[in-house]
Amino acid sequence: MEEGTSKEPGYSCCTEDAFQWDTREDCEVRQILDRIGDKWSLLVIALLDNRSLRFTELKTTIDGVSQRMLTVTLRQLERDGLVRRTVHPVVPPRVDYELTPLGVTLHATIQSLVTWTETHQHQIALARAAYDIRAAAEKAGV
């Protein structure tokens, strides 16, 4: 039996260990993780929890995102089946975005990550400070 290629729908490039994934750029698992792990996607998914928002509401709420980047992010999330775009036939046209059922399941996972970060932020700050002290000492030749 021939192995599938990464271009085939449903192809999994993961190794036998379920907690590892292929490091090749064309690996679908890696591509999905790259998409959902970027800062704009995480913020959009978080903001759409249990509500729909218009593009302008998302744009004004997400500090630092450009119109182009928000458009690209929403299109990619829609393509991945995580966000639903609804165009209302009114003048001017109104477009709302909301999480799909699949997006809701991802939000729960992201919330766990946020909770973990909040719980451990002090430890991470201490580790960063200790690292910076060691790095400065090494640079100074101490």
N, C-alpha and C positions, 0 to 999 in steps of 0.2 A: 504494500500500500504506500502510495506516494504521500509525502508530507505536504500540507497546504502551504500557500504563500500568504504573506502578510496583506496582499491585495484582495484576498477572498473574504467575503462577509463571514463573520463569526470565527475567523482564524484567531487562534490564541498562540502567541509567541512565548508564552510563559514556560519556564522550566518545570520539571516535575515537582519541585518544591513550590507549593502554592503561595508562599510568601516572597517569592522572587519574581522578577520580570526581566525580560530581555532588554538589553541596553541599546539595541540598535534603534536608530532614529525612526525607522519605518514600523516599529512595533506598535500595534494598536493600543495595547495597555499603556505603554509609555506616553503615547499621544493623548490619550484620555486623561491620564494623570497630569500631564503638562497643562492641559486645558482647564481642568477643574481646580488645579492648584495655583493658577495665576491670581494675582491680587484682585483684578477687576472682576473675575468670575466669582471668586469667593464673596466679594462685597455684594454683587448683584444677587446671588443666591441667598445671602443673609437678609437683604432688604426685602426680598419677595416672599419671605416667610409669612404664610397665612394671609396674603393680600396681593392685589394686583396694583401696579403702578404704571403711570405714563412715562414715556421716555424723558420728558422734561423733569419729572419728579425724581427719577433716578439720577439724571445729570446734575441737578442742584444738590442732591443729597450726598453724592460720591465726590468728595473733595479731590481735585487734581485730575479727574478723568476728562479727556478731550471728547468732543462729540464723535469724532471718527473712531476712537478706541472703544467707546461705549457701544456704538453701532456694530463694530466688528465683534465685540464680546457677546452682545445679544444675539447676533446672527449665528455665531458658533454654538452658543448654548441652545438655541432653537434647533439647529441642525443635529445636535447631539440628543435631542429629545428631553432636555431638562427644563426648558422655558417654552411657554406657549405665547404666541403673539396674536392678539385679536384686533382687527381693524374694524372700527365702528363706522357705518356709512352715514356720517354726518358732515356738515360743512362748518368749520374745517374738519378734516378727517381726524379721528381720535384713535390712537393706538395704545393698547394696554398690554402689559407683560405680566405673566404669573408663572409660578412653578407648575410643572406637570406632576403627576403622581410620582414619576421617576425622580424628578427634581426634589420633591418633598423628602424622599428617602435619603438623597444626598445631603440635604439640609441637616437632617438628624446626625449624620456622620460629621459634618462640619461643626455642628454645635458641640459634639464631644471633643473635637480638637480645640475649640475655643475654650471650653471648660478646663481642659488639661493645661492650656497655656496660662489661663488665669490662676490656676492652682500653683503652677510652678514658675511663674514669672520672677519671683524673688530669687529662687535658686539659680535661674538662668542669668539674672543680673549679677549675682555674686560670681558665677563662673566666668562671665565675660570680663568682669573687673580683674579677677585673678589672672586670666589669660593675657589681658592687656599689660598687666604688671610684668609677667614673665616675658612677653614679647619685647617690651621696652628694655628690660634688663639684658636680653639676648642681643638686641640691636646695639646697646651701649657696650657690649662685650663684658658684662659682669658675670 
